Amino acid sequence: MSQTATISSTRRELPPLMRLTDTAATRLRYLYATAHAGELLRISVSTKGCSGKAYDMEFVTQSGEGDEVVKDHGLTLLVDRKATLFLIGTQMDYRETDLEEGFVFINPNEKGRCGCGESFHV
């Protein structure tokens, strides 16, 4: 007589791959309507910097084979499939200060950043 292991069918739901803050959505909507009309923002993670990884962003005219499509706030952006494990649960924000402005990432997977803030490690 053989015994069969029972596998639970309940799965824990994964957090969204990425989310946009209201501020990031407003800025991205503006970019899509003006200088980057007809393009999509593509986010990837590359190996560089003091800590090993860096966020890369570029506007593209179409998604690539290895892109995940993210929809939030009625907007679409692309994430390189190779970057998904580094970005699960990340929130993209847009911040303006007296000295700089731009998109920033609040990533729960980060274990630290380099001193200049340009790269991170997981």
N, C-alpha and C positions, 0 to 999 in steps of 0.2 A: 504494500500500500504506500503510495507516494503522497507527500504533503505539498501543497501548493502555497507559496507565499502570497499573502494578500497585499496588493499595492494600493495605496490610498489614491483615490481619484481627485482629491482636493489639491489644487495647485495654488501656490501663492502668486498673486498677480504682480507682475513686474512693474516698476515705475515707468512713466513715459520716457522715451529715449531722450527727448529734450522738450523744454517748455520755454516760452518767451514771457518776460514781464510785460506789463502794459507799456512801459517806456520803450522797451526794445521793439515791441510790435509797432508802435507809432513810428519809430525811426525807420524800421524796415519797410513799412507801408509807404512812407515818403520816398525812400530810395527806389522802391519798385515802381512808383508812379513818375519818377523824374529821371535821374541819370542812368538808372538801371532798368528801365521799362523793358519788358520782354525777357528779362533774365531772372535767375534764381540764385540765392545765396547758397554756396556749398561750403560745408564745414568739414575739416579733416584734422587729424593729429599727426604731426611729423616728429621725427627724432632730431632734436637740436637743442641748443641752449645749455646752460649750466646744469639743469636738473634732468635733462633727458628728453622731455616731450614739450611740444608747443602747439597751440591752436593755430590753424591756418584757415583763412576765409578767402573765398574768391567768388566772383559772379560768373555764372555760366549760362549758356543759352539753352542747354538741355541736360537732363540727368544722364549720368553714365550707368553702365551695367552694374557697377558695384555701389550704387547709391541707395540709401534708405530715404524714403520720402516722409518728412515730418510736417504735420499740419497743426497749427495752433493759432488762435486769434484770427481765423479766416485767412491765414497766410501759409505759404508753402516754402519750406527750405529743405535742403538736401544734406545728408550726412554720409560721408564715405563709410562704407560697410566695415572697413578695417578699423575705424575709430569708434564703433558702437560700444565696445566693451569699456572703453575709457570714458564714454560720455553718458552712460545710462543714468538718468535722474538729474542731469545737468539743467540748470536754468541760465538762459542767456539774458543779460540785462544791457541797458545802454545808459552810460553815465557821462555827465558833463561836470567838469570842475573848472576852476580859473585857468588851469594850465593845460588841460587835455580833455578830450572827449572820445568816446568809442564804446564798442561792444565789449563786455566783460563776461566771464563765465563763472558761475557759482557751481562748482563741481564736487559732489559728495565723495567722489572716488579719489580726489587729490589727497596725497599724504604730506605734501609740502611744495613750496615754490622757491625758486632761486631769489637772491636778494633784490634783483632788479625787477622781478615779477614777470619776466618774459617767458619763463618755462616752468614746468611742474613735473612732479613724479607721482606715480601711483603705487 
